[in-house]
Amino acid sequence: MKASLSWLRSLIHGLDATDQQIVQILSLAQWAVKKCDRSHDDTVLELADTARTDVLGHIGLAREIAALFRQPFEPPVVDAPVRITHGTMRVPIEVKETTACLGFGALFVDNVHVESSPDWLSHRLKTLGHRPDNNVVDITNLVMLEYGHPVEAIDFDRIEGSLEVRFARSGETLQLEDKRLRLHPDDLVIVSNGGPIALAGIAFCPSLHIGANTRRIMLSSVCVDLTSMMRTMQRHGLRSEHSQRPSRGGYREDLMDLLAQAGSLTTHLARGEAVTGSVHIRLAPENLWYGNVRPPSEIGWQQAVQILERLGCEVVPVHGAEGSLQVRLPWFRHDLHNEEDIVKELRRVNLVWTTWSR
């Protein structure tokens, strides 16, 4: 995973650490920094793969760095679209498999102008290892790098009928860029006009991709169960940055934020008009851990509260249980499952705080 230090700095107000200090504190916090390269006016970090789904985008990594430096952090506010229309672009969407699909969002943009991206966008994508395509596709890649979750842009006029999210049926196939897949009954697919047009969260059929003549687009994003996604990828030998990001996570509370960001950028950079109204099918969130935690003896009670709150947890003292804290995990920490995990996280951050302050 590559990350831009200038981008990260823009997300953490008040951070005055040098590039070297950011690398040092990440290493101290058990992050494997493989490379740190200067690229024109930016410094690019390359981090080793991680099971931490919350840091796969710049917002999540900025939240982590802010916590390590004891800096406050607020997610960026989504810009408002510059053009809005009250059009009739709609498509019925039904999620039939609620155990594998944890959420689905879509919004629509009319009158887009597909062309080359501005230099700053092309440069940012190249710096982070992505090949620029066109302004609409590049926007979806930028939002993926920002939020750590894929957004797909498809040609709205190529959608036939309603959309369904369901498991594949016997005999169904899906044509991707370089091969035709024979689908398995456990593959979660998006279906239009009775036939699969996408492996949910992984890839759409190339016939729906954005082209020079595209004028109306649907921006969509889906939250997919980890186990279901991993099995589909392994079954078909699929691997891409888009598919790896959702395969490491699940439910997201910010699904519509990242879609709104993509929509806003499309109105700015592709001169599109955001259509009023959107589709948000919010299904039951995953059961993130909630319970009592007794901080380890070497970490003071107040220090433990400060660490947990910096990490996004809700914390309250437990009456009648001296030294215990009632902790509710934030939706984005899919890697924490029990008190033992939280104690390990307390020790990890406490080591950074006590070492860095010496």
C-alpha positions as CSV (number, residue, x, y, z in Angstrom):
1,M,0.0,0.0,0.0
2,K,1.3,3.4,-1.0
3,A,0.5,6.7,0.8
4,S,1.2,10.3,0.1
5,L,2.6,12.2,3.1
6,S,1.3,15.6,1.7
7,W,-2.2,14.1,1.4
8,L,-2.0,12.7,5.0
9,R,-0.8,16.0,6.3
10,S,-3.7,17.8,4.8
11,L,-6.0,15.5,6.8
12,I,-4.4,16.1,10.2
13,H,-4.7,19.7,11.3
14,G,-1.9,20.9,13.5
15,L,0.6,18.1,12.7
16,D,4.1,19.6,12.6
17,A,6.1,16.4,12.4
18,T,8.8,15.9,9.8
19,D,8.7,13.1,7.2
20,Q,11.3,11.2,9.2
21,Q,9.3,11.5,12.4
22,I,6.2,10.1,10.8
23,V,8.1,7.1,9.5
24,Q,9.7,6.6,13.0
25,I,6.5,6.7,14.9
26,L,4.8,4.3,12.4
27,S,7.7,1.9,12.8
28,L,7.5,2.2,16.6
29,A,3.8,1.4,16.3
30,Q,4.6,-1.9,14.6
31,W,4.0,-0.7,11.0
32,A,6.4,-2.1,8.4
33,V,7.5,0.8,6.2
34,K,9.0,-0.8,3.2
35,K,10.0,2.3,1.3
36,C,10.0,6.1,1.8
37,D,10.6,7.8,-1.6
38,R,10.7,11.5,-2.5
39,S,8.6,12.1,-5.6
40,H,8.7,15.7,-6.9
41,D,6.9,17.7,-4.3
42,D,5.7,14.8,-2.2
43,T,7.0,11.9,-0.1
44,V,5.5,8.5,-0.8
45,L,5.4,5.7,1.9
46,E,5.0,2.1,0.9
47,L,3.6,0.0,3.8
48,A,3.6,-3.7,4.0
49,D,0.2,-5.5,3.7
50,T,-1.9,-5.4,6.8
51,A,-5.1,-6.9,8.1
52,R,-6.1,-3.5,9.3
53,T,-9.0,-2.6,7.0
54,D,-9.4,0.8,8.5
55,V,-6.0,2.1,7.2
56,L,-6.4,1.0,3.5
57,G,-7.3,4.6,2.6
58,H,-5.6,7.9,3.4
59,I,-8.4,8.9,5.8
60,G,-7.9,5.8,8.0
61,L,-4.1,6.1,7.9
62,A,-4.4,9.8,8.9
63,R,-6.6,8.8,11.8
64,E,-3.9,6.3,12.9
65,I,-1.1,8.8,12.6
66,A,-3.1,11.5,14.4
67,A,-3.7,9.0,17.3
68,L,0.0,8.2,17.6
69,F,0.9,11.8,17.7
70,R,-2.0,12.6,20.2
71,Q,-3.5,14.9,17.6
72,P,-7.3,15.4,17.2
73,F,-8.8,14.0,14.0
74,E,-12.0,14.7,12.1
75,P,-12.9,13.1,8.8
76,P,-13.0,15.6,6.0
77,V,-16.3,17.2,5.0
78,V,-17.6,16.2,1.6
79,D,-17.7,19.0,-0.8
80,A,-21.2,20.0,-2.2
81,P,-21.8,19.3,-5.9
82,V,-21.4,22.4,-8.1
83,R,-24.3,21.3,-10.4
84,I,-27.6,19.7,-9.5
85,T,-30.5,18.5,-11.6
86,H,-33.9,17.1,-10.8
87,G,-33.7,14.4,-13.5
88,T,-35.4,11.0,-13.6
89,M,-32.3,8.7,-13.6
90,R,-33.4,5.9,-11.4
91,V,-33.1,2.1,-11.4
92,P,-34.8,-0.2,-8.9
93,I,-32.3,-2.1,-6.8
94,E,-33.0,-5.1,-4.6
95,V,-30.6,-6.9,-2.3
96,K,-31.8,-10.5,-2.0
97,E,-28.8,-12.0,-0.1
98,T,-28.5,-9.9,3.1
99,T,-26.0,-12.3,4.7
100,A,-23.3,-11.7,2.0
101,C,-24.2,-8.1,1.0
102,L,-24.0,-5.7,4.0
103,G,-24.9,-2.6,2.2
104,F,-25.4,-1.1,-1.3
105,G,-25.3,2.6,-2.3
106,A,-25.8,4.3,-5.7
107,L,-26.1,7.8,-7.0
108,F,-26.5,9.2,-10.5
109,V,-24.8,12.0,-12.4
110,D,-26.1,13.4,-15.7
111,N,-24.4,15.2,-18.6
112,V,-20.8,14.2,-17.8
113,H,-18.0,15.1,-20.1
114,V,-15.5,12.2,-20.3
115,E,-12.0,13.5,-21.0
116,S,-8.5,13.5,-19.7
117,S,-8.0,14.3,-16.0
118,P,-6.4,17.5,-14.8
119,D,-2.7,17.3,-14.3
120,W,-2.9,17.3,-10.5
121,L,-5.2,14.3,-10.5
122,S,-3.1,12.3,-13.0
123,H,0.0,13.2,-11.0
124,R,-1.4,12.0,-7.7
125,L,-2.6,8.7,-9.2
126,K,0.8,8.1,-10.9
127,T,2.6,8.9,-7.7
128,L,0.5,6.2,-5.9
129,G,1.0,3.6,-8.5
130,H,-2.2,4.0,-10.6
131,R,-2.4,4.5,-14.4
132,P,-4.6,7.5,-15.3
133,D,-7.6,6.6,-17.6
134,N,-10.2,9.3,-17.9
135,N,-11.6,11.8,-15.5
136,V,-14.5,9.7,-14.4
137,V,-12.6,6.5,-13.8
138,D,-9.7,8.5,-12.2
139,I,-12.2,10.1,-9.7
140,T,-13.3,6.6,-8.6
141,N,-9.7,5.6,-8.1
142,L,-9.0,8.8,-6.1
143,V,-11.9,8.2,-3.8
144,M,-10.8,4.6,-3.3
145,L,-7.4,5.8,-2.3
146,E,-9.0,8.4,0.1
147,Y,-11.5,6.1,1.8
148,G,-10.0,2.7,1.2
149,H,-13.1,1.3,-0.4
150,P,-14.0,0.9,-4.1
151,V,-16.4,3.0,-6.0
152,E,-17.5,1.9,-9.5
153,A,-18.7,4.2,-12.3
154,I,-20.8,2.5,-15.0
155,D,-22.6,3.8,-18.1
156,F,-26.2,4.2,-16.9
157,D,-27.6,3.9,-20.5
158,R,-26.2,0.4,-20.7
159,I,-28.1,-0.9,-17.7
160,E,-31.2,-2.9,-18.8
161,G,-34.0,-3.1,-16.3
162,S,-33.7,-3.3,-12.5
163,L,-30.7,-4.5,-10.5
164,E,-30.5,-7.4,-8.1
165,V,-27.8,-8.5,-5.7
166,R,-28.0,-12.2,-5.3
167,F,-26.0,-15.4,-5.5
168,A,-25.2,-16.8,-8.9
169,R,-27.4,-19.5,-10.4
170,S,-26.3,-22.8,-12.0
171,G,-25.0,-22.3,-15.5
172,E,-24.5,-18.5,-15.3
173,T,-21.3,-16.9,-16.6
174,L,-19.7,-13.5,-16.5
175,Q,-17.4,-11.9,-19.1
176,L,-14.5,-9.9,-17.6
177,E,-11.7,-8.1,-19.4
178,D,-9.6,-11.2,-20.2
179,K,-11.7,-14.2,-19.4
180,R,-15.2,-15.6,-19.1
181,L,-16.0,-16.9,-15.6
182,R,-18.3,-19.9,-15.0
183,L,-20.0,-18.7,-11.8
184,H,-20.4,-20.7,-8.6
185,P,-23.7,-20.7,-6.6
186,D,-21.7,-19.0,-3.7
187,D,-20.6,-16.1,-5.9
188,L,-22.4,-12.8,-5.0
189,V,-23.4,-11.1,-8.2
190,I,-25.2,-8.0,-9.4
191,V,-27.8,-8.9,-12.0
192,S,-29.5,-6.8,-14.7
193,N,-32.2,-8.0,-17.1
194,G,-31.8,-11.5,-15.7
195,G,-28.1,-11.9,-16.2
196,P,-25.0,-11.2,-14.1
197,I,-23.2,-7.9,-14.9
198,A,-20.7,-7.9,-12.0
199,L,-19.1,-9.9,-9.2
200,A,-20.3,-7.7,-6.3
201,G,-17.5,-5.5,-5.0
202,I,-14.9,-7.0,-7.4
203,A,-15.5,-6.2,-11.1
204,F,-18.2,-5.2,-13.6
205,C,-18.7,-6.5,-17.1
206,P,-16.5,-4.4,-19.5
207,S,-19.5,-3.5,-21.6
208,L,-20.6,-1.2,-18.8
209,H,-17.4,0.7,-18.5
210,I,-17.1,4.5,-19.1
211,G,-16.3,5.5,-22.6
212,A,-15.9,8.7,-24.6
213,N,-19.6,8.8,-25.5
214,T,-20.8,8.2,-21.9
215,R,-23.2,11.0,-20.7
216,R,-25.0,9.4,-17.8
217,I,-23.3,7.4,-15.1
218,M,-24.2,5.5,-12.0
219,L,-21.7,5.6,-9.1
220,S,-22.1,2.6,-6.9
221,S,-20.4,1.0,-3.9
222,V,-21.2,-2.3,-2.1
223,C,-20.2,-3.7,1.3
224,V,-19.5,-7.4,1.0
225,D,-19.0,-10.1,3.7
226,L,-15.3,-10.9,4.1
227,T,-15.6,-14.7,3.8
228,S,-17.9,-14.6,0.7
229,M,-15.5,-12.1,-1.1
230,M,-12.4,-14.1,-0.3
231,R,-13.8,-17.4,-1.5
232,T,-15.0,-15.8,-4.8
233,M,-11.6,-14.2,-5.4
234,Q,-9.7,-17.5,-4.7
235,R,-12.2,-19.5,-6.7
236,H,-11.7,-17.5,-9.9
237,G,-8.0,-16.5,-9.3
238,L,-8.9,-12.8,-9.2
239,R,-6.7,-10.1,-7.6
240,S,-6.8,-6.4,-8.0
241,E,-6.4,-3.4,-5.7
242,H,-10.2,-2.7,-6.1
243,S,-11.1,-6.2,-5.1
244,Q,-8.6,-6.5,-2.2
245,R,-9.9,-3.5,-0.4
246,P,-13.5,-4.7,0.2
247,S,-12.3,-8.3,0.7
248,R,-10.6,-7.2,3.9
249,G,-13.5,-5.5,5.4
250,G,-17.3,-5.5,5.6
251,Y,-19.9,-3.0,6.8
252,R,-19.2,0.7,6.4
253,E,-21.1,3.6,8.0
254,D,-19.5,6.0,5.5
255,L,-20.7,4.3,2.4
256,M,-22.8,7.3,1.2
257,D,-20.0,9.8,2.2
258,L,-17.6,8.2,-0.2
259,L,-20.3,8.1,-2.9
260,A,-21.1,11.7,-2.3
261,Q,-17.4,12.6,-2.6
262,A,-17.2,10.8,-6.0
263,G,-20.4,12.5,-7.1
264,S,-19.1,16.0,-6.1
265,L,-15.8,15.5,-7.8
266,T,-17.7,14.4,-11.0
267,T,-19.6,17.6,-11.0
268,H,-16.4,19.6,-10.6
269,L,-14.0,17.7,-12.9
270,A,-16.4,16.2,-15.5
271,R,-18.9,19.0,-15.5
272,G,-21.7,16.6,-14.6
273,E,-25.0,17.4,-12.8
274,A,-25.7,15.4,-9.7
275,V,-29.2,14.0,-9.8
276,T,-31.2,14.6,-6.7
277,G,-32.0,11.5,-4.7
278,S,-29.8,8.4,-4.2
279,V,-30.1,4.8,-3.3
280,H,-28.9,3.6,0.1
281,I,-29.8,0.1,1.1
282,R,-28.4,-0.1,4.7
283,L,-28.5,-3.6,6.0
284,A,-27.8,-4.8,9.6
285,P,-24.2,-3.9,10.6
286,E,-21.8,-6.4,11.8
287,N,-21.8,-7.0,15.5
288,L,-18.7,-5.1,16.6
289,W,-17.5,-5.9,20.1
290,Y,-19.0,-4.1,23.1
291,G,-18.1,-4.9,26.7
292,N,-15.9,-4.3,29.7
293,V,-12.1,-3.9,29.5
294,R,-9.7,-3.8,32.4
295,P,-6.6,-1.9,31.3
296,P,-3.2,-3.6,32.0
297,S,-1.5,-2.5,35.3
298,E,1.2,-0.5,33.5
299,I,-1.3,1.8,31.9
300,G,-3.1,4.3,34.0
301,W,-6.9,4.5,33.8
302,Q,-6.8,8.0,32.4
303,Q,-4.2,7.1,29.8
304,A,-6.2,4.1,28.7
305,V,-9.3,6.3,28.2
306,Q,-7.3,8.8,26.2
307,I,-5.8,6.1,24.0
308,L,-9.2,4.4,23.3
309,E,-10.9,7.7,22.5
310,R,-8.1,8.7,20.1
311,L,-8.7,5.3,18.4
312,G,-12.4,6.2,17.9
313,C,-13.9,4.1,20.8
314,E,-16.7,5.1,23.0
315,V,-15.5,4.7,26.6
316,V,-17.3,5.1,30.0
317,P,-16.3,3.9,33.5
318,V,-18.0,0.8,34.9
319,H,-19.7,1.6,38.2
320,G,-19.0,-0.9,40.9
321,A,-16.1,-2.4,38.9
322,E,-13.1,-0.3,39.9
323,G,-10.5,0.0,37.1
324,S,-12.8,-1.4,34.4
325,L,-14.0,0.5,31.3
326,Q,-17.0,-0.1,29.2
327,V,-15.8,0.1,25.6
328,R,-17.8,0.2,22.3
329,L,-15.6,-0.3,19.2
330,P,-16.0,2.0,16.2
331,W,-17.5,0.5,13.1
332,F,-14.2,0.7,11.2
333,R,-12.1,-1.6,13.6
334,H,-13.0,-5.0,12.1
335,D,-9.7,-6.4,13.4
336,L,-10.7,-6.1,17.1
337,H,-12.9,-8.8,18.5
338,N,-12.6,-9.1,22.3
339,E,-11.0,-7.7,25.4
340,E,-7.7,-9.4,24.7
341,D,-7.4,-7.6,21.3
342,I,-8.2,-4.2,22.9
343,V,-5.6,-4.7,25.7
344,K,-3.0,-5.5,23.0
345,E,-4.0,-2.3,21.2
346,L,-3.7,-0.3,24.4
347,R,-0.2,-1.7,25.0
348,R,0.8,-0.9,21.4
349,V,-0.2,2.7,21.5
350,N,1.0,3.3,25.1
351,L,4.5,2.1,24.1
352,V,4.5,4.8,21.3
353,W,3.2,7.5,23.6
354,T,5.6,6.8,26.5
355,T,8.6,6.3,24.2
356,W,7.9,9.3,22.0
357,S,7.5,11.7,24.9
358,R,10.9,10.9,26.4
